[in-house]
Amino acid sequence: MKISNIDLGDRPVLLAPMDDVTDPSFRFMCKRFGAAMVYTEFVSSDGLIRNATTSVAKLNIFDSERPVAIQLYGHIVEAMVEVARIAEQAKPDAIDVNFGCPMKKIVNRGAGSGMMRDVPKMVKMTRQIVNAVKVPVTVKTRLGWDEDSKNIVTIAEQLQDVGIQALTIHGRTRAQLYKGAADWTLIGEVKRNPRMHIPVIGNGDVNGPAKAKQMFDDYGVDGIMVGRATYGRPWIFRDINHYLKTGEILPEPTVRERVEIAKLHFAKSLEHKQGRAAILEMRRHFAAYFKALVNFKETRLKLITSESPEEIYALLDYIAEVWG
């Protein structure tokens, strides 16, 4: 599969953009375990134009994580064109436009999947972004606004016609949020549409190797994007890639292996962020890495409230010793 000149190989598995999750340290971990391509957290066009510190920081990308795309969202066409040019200066491999986020605070402003209520504006915005930058532009979106407006087949054609280089489709409507099962039938229909010639990437409910293979086999997608299932499991990319090649299910990492993974993740977080910011960012990840441990409540509380890197490393060693 190729996105413009970016060769991602056969049946690639990509890391979905997730706000407050896919920061540089987590992208590093997913890339280390075999993610074919990674995406930044959502970057707000409003925040970037205001030069807001948090939005600007999200443009930080590193050669070790390539290919990497910067994902942008906003509801004003001119602003999105401007921030696409700003994002291009960070030298991403691609710019991804977010028409899929269902969060109320984003949708209510007409951004994210809120754009699905105004398809002409969506297409206009995409066309102008494509014309404004030299890097490939991709789009991530949903099946439609609600059950009565699943118009992704025609939307896909229109977005392709204005020049996007790949399309990722989450198999739910905006109205569903993340409830119910993702419906891949329309994703497959987009892929089978003889008019479509760009890569079609499926997203939604891929939680392991067998499900990933099923989606490739049943719907013929060019690639798969994994989001929530990566949380606390960056090795899911290794597991899926291995299964696609061999049909073999790899064993889950041991507690000691998870401790070493968490240590490396924490070290990368400290490398990219100031001490306390790195600690705060890692708390949710620590909880996810060790959520299955029994009799862990007291240690978990210490791990997610500690303010000291030294204490955190000591706690991780303790976890390996007691639960390993």
C-alpha positions in Angstrom: 0.0 0.0 0.0 1.3 3.5 -0.9 0.1 6.9 0.2 1.5 9.0 -2.6 5.2 7.9 -2.5 5.1 6.5 1.0 5.4 2.8 0.8 3.8 1.1 3.8 4.1 -2.5 2.5 1.5 -5.2 2.3 -1.4 -5.1 4.7 0.0 -2.3 6.9 -1.3 -1.6 10.4 -1.4 2.1 11.4 -1.7 3.9 14.7 -4.8 6.0 15.0 -4.6 9.6 16.1 -5.9 9.9 19.7 -5.9 13.1 21.7 -3.9 12.9 24.9 -2.5 9.5 23.9 -0.5 9.6 20.7 2.2 11.9 21.9 5.9 11.4 20.8 6.7 8.8 23.5 3.7 6.6 22.7 4.2 6.9 18.9 7.8 5.8 19.6 6.6 2.7 21.4 4.1 1.8 18.7 6.6 2.3 16.0 9.1 0.2 17.9 6.5 -2.6 17.9 5.8 -2.4 14.2 3.2 0.3 13.5 3.5 1.0 9.7 2.6 4.7 10.2 1.8 6.9 13.2 -0.3 10.0 13.6 0.0 12.9 16.0 -2.7 13.9 18.5 -5.4 16.2 17.1 -4.0 19.6 16.4 -6.6 22.5 16.7 -6.5 25.0 13.9 -7.7 27.7 16.4 -5.0 26.8 18.8 -2.3 26.8 16.2 -3.3 30.1 14.8 -3.2 31.6 18.3 0.2 30.0 18.8 -1.1 28.2 21.8 1.7 26.3 23.5 -0.1 22.9 23.6 -1.1 23.1 20.0 2.4 24.1 18.8 4.0 21.3 20.9 1.9 18.7 19.0 3.8 19.5 15.8 6.9 18.0 17.3 7.8 15.0 15.2 11.0 12.9 15.0 12.8 11.0 12.4 12.6 7.8 14.4 8.8 7.7 14.1 8.6 8.2 10.3 6.4 7.9 8.4 4.3 10.2 10.6 1.3 12.4 9.8 0.1 15.5 11.6 -3.7 15.5 12.1 -5.5 18.8 12.0 -9.1 19.7 12.8 -11.1 22.9 12.6 -14.3 24.3 11.1 -13.1 27.5 9.2 -11.8 26.8 5.8 -9.3 29.6 5.6 -8.0 28.8 9.1 -7.5 25.2 8.2 -5.6 26.1 5.0 -3.3 28.4 7.1 -2.6 25.8 9.7 -1.9 23.2 7.0 0.8 25.4 5.7 2.2 25.9 9.3 2.1 22.1 9.9 3.9 21.5 6.6 6.9 23.4 8.0 7.3 20.7 10.7 8.0 18.3 7.7 5.5 15.6 8.3 5.2 12.8 5.8 1.5 13.6 5.4 -1.2 15.9 6.7 -4.4 14.2 7.8 -7.7 16.1 8.1 -9.9 15.1 11.0 -13.5 14.7 9.9 -14.1 11.8 12.3 -13.8 13.0 15.9 -17.2 12.7 17.7 -16.3 14.7 20.8 -19.2 17.1 21.6 -16.9 20.1 22.1 -15.4 19.7 18.7 -18.6 18.7 16.8 -20.6 21.6 18.2 -18.2 23.9 16.5 -18.7 22.1 13.2 -15.3 20.4 13.3 -14.4 16.8 13.4 -17.4 14.6 12.4 -19.5 17.7 12.7 -18.3 18.4 9.2 -20.4 15.5 8.0 -23.5 17.7 8.2 -22.0 20.0 5.6 -20.4 17.8 2.9 -19.9 20.7 0.4 -17.9 22.6 3.0 -16.0 19.4 3.8 -15.1 19.0 0.2 -14.2 22.6 -0.2 -11.9 22.6 2.8 -10.2 19.5 1.6 -9.6 20.8 -1.9 -8.1 24.0 -0.6 -5.8 22.2 1.8 -4.6 19.8 -0.9 -3.9 22.8 -3.1 -2.1 24.7 -0.4 0.6 22.1 0.6 3.1 19.9 -1.2 2.9 16.9 1.2 0.2 14.2 0.7 -3.2 15.0 2.3 -5.3 12.3 3.7 -8.7 12.2 5.5 -10.1 10.3 8.4 -13.9 10.2 8.7 -16.9 8.2 9.7 -19.8 6.4 7.9 -22.0 9.5 8.2 -23.7 11.7 10.7 -26.3 9.2 11.8 -28.2 6.1 10.8 -30.2 8.0 8.2 -27.2 9.6 6.5 -24.6 7.0 5.9 -23.2 8.7 2.8 -19.6 7.7 3.0 -19.6 6.0 -0.5 -20.4 9.3 -2.2 -18.2 11.3 0.2 -15.3 9.1 -0.5 -15.6 9.7 -4.2 -15.8 13.5 -3.7 -12.8 13.6 -1.4 -10.7 11.5 -3.8 -11.7 13.8 -6.7 -10.2 16.8 -4.9 -6.9 15.1 -4.4 -6.6 13.2 -1.2 -4.1 10.4 -1.2 -5.8 8.0 1.2 -9.0 7.7 3.2 -9.5 6.2 6.6 -13.0 5.3 7.6 -14.2 4.6 11.1 -17.1 2.1 10.9 -19.5 4.1 13.0 -21.7 7.2 12.5 -21.1 10.3 14.7 -24.3 9.6 16.5 -23.0 6.2 17.7 -19.9 7.8 19.2 -18.0 4.6 20.2 -21.1 2.6 21.1 -22.2 -0.6 19.5 -20.2 -2.6 17.0 -18.3 -0.9 14.2 -20.0 -1.7 10.8 -17.3 -2.5 8.2 -19.8 -3.3 5.4 -19.8 0.3 4.0 -16.0 0.4 4.4 -15.9 -2.6 2.1 -18.3 -1.0 -0.3 -16.1 2.0 -0.6 -13.1 -0.2 -1.3 -15.0 -2.2 -3.9 -16.2 0.9 -5.7 -14.6 0.8 -9.1 -14.2 4.6 -9.1 -11.9 4.5 -6.0 -8.2 4.2 -6.7 -6.7 5.6 -3.5 -5.9 3.4 -0.5 -8.9 2.7 1.8 -8.0 2.1 5.5 -10.5 0.6 7.9 -10.8 1.6 11.5 -13.0 0.4 14.4 -13.0 -2.5 16.9 -9.8 -4.1 15.7 -8.7 -5.5 19.0 -6.2 -8.2 18.1 -4.6 -10.3 15.4 -7.6 -12.5 14.4 -9.9 -9.5 14.0 -7.3 -7.6 11.9 -6.9 -10.6 9.6 -10.7 -10.9 9.3 -11.1 -7.3 8.3 -8.4 -7.6 5.6 -9.9 -10.8 4.3 -13.6 -9.9 4.5 -13.5 -6.3 3.3 -10.4 -6.0 1.2 -9.1 -2.9 2.8 -5.6 -1.7 1.9 -4.7 -1.0 5.5 -6.1 -1.1 9.1 -5.9 1.6 11.7 -5.9 0.6 15.4 -6.9 3.1 18.1 -8.2 2.2 21.6 -6.8 -1.4 21.5 -3.3 0.0 21.5 -3.8 1.6 24.9 -1.5 -0.2 27.3 -0.7 -2.6 24.5 1.7 -1.0 22.0 2.9 -4.5 21.2 -0.4 -5.2 19.4 1.3 -4.1 16.2 3.9 -6.8 16.6 1.2 -9.4 17.4 -0.9 -8.5 14.3 2.0 -8.3 11.9 3.3 -11.7 13.1 -0.2 -13.3 12.8 -0.7 -11.9 9.3 2.6 -13.5 8.2 2.5 -16.8 10.1 -1.0 -17.4 11.5 0.6 -17.8 14.9 -0.6 -16.0 18.0 2.2 -14.7 20.1 2.0 -14.9 23.9 1.2 -11.8 25.8 4.2 -10.1 27.4 5.1 -11.2 30.9 4.8 -8.8 33.8 8.6 -8.3 33.7 8.4 -7.6 30.0 5.6 -5.1 30.6 7.7 -3.4 33.3 10.6 -3.0 30.8 8.2 -1.6 28.2 6.8 0.8 30.7 10.3 1.9 31.7 11.3 2.6 28.1 8.0 4.5 27.5 8.6 6.6 30.7 12.1 7.3 29.7 11.0 8.6 26.2 8.3 10.7 27.9 10.9 12.3 30.2 13.1 12.9 27.1 10.3 14.8 25.3 8.6 16.6 28.1 9.4 18.5 31.3 9.6 16.2 34.4 6.2 16.7 35.9 4.4 16.9 32.5 6.0 13.6 31.6 4.8 12.1 34.9 1.3 13.3 34.5 1.1 12.1 30.9 2.3 8.6 31.9 -0.1 8.0 34.6 -2.9 6.8 32.3 -0.4 4.6 30.5 0.9 3.0 33.7 -2.6 2.1 34.8 -3.2 0.5 31.4 0.0 -1.5 31.3 -0.8 -3.2 34.6 -4.6 -3.1 34.8 -5.0 -6.9 34.8 -2.8 -7.5 37.9 -4.6 -8.9 41.0 -4.2 -7.3 44.4 -2.7 -4.3 42.7 -4.9 -1.4 44.0 -2.4 0.0 46.5 0.6 -0.2 44.2 -1.4 1.3 41.4 -2.4 4.2 43.5 1.2 4.9 44.4 2.2 4.6 40.7 -0.3 7.1 39.5 0.2 9.6 42.3 4.0 9.6 42.6 5.7 12.9 41.6 9.2 11.5 41.5 10.8 9.7 38.5 13.1 7.8 41.0 10.1 6.6 43.0 8.3 5.6 39.8 11.2 3.5 38.6 11.5 1.9 42.0 7.8 1.0 41.9 8.2 -0.5 38.5 11.0 -2.7 39.8 8.8 -3.7 42.7 6.0 -4.7 40.3 8.5 -6.9 38.4 9.6 -8.5 41.7 6.2 -9.1 43.2 4.1 -9.9 40.2 6.7 -11.1 37.8 
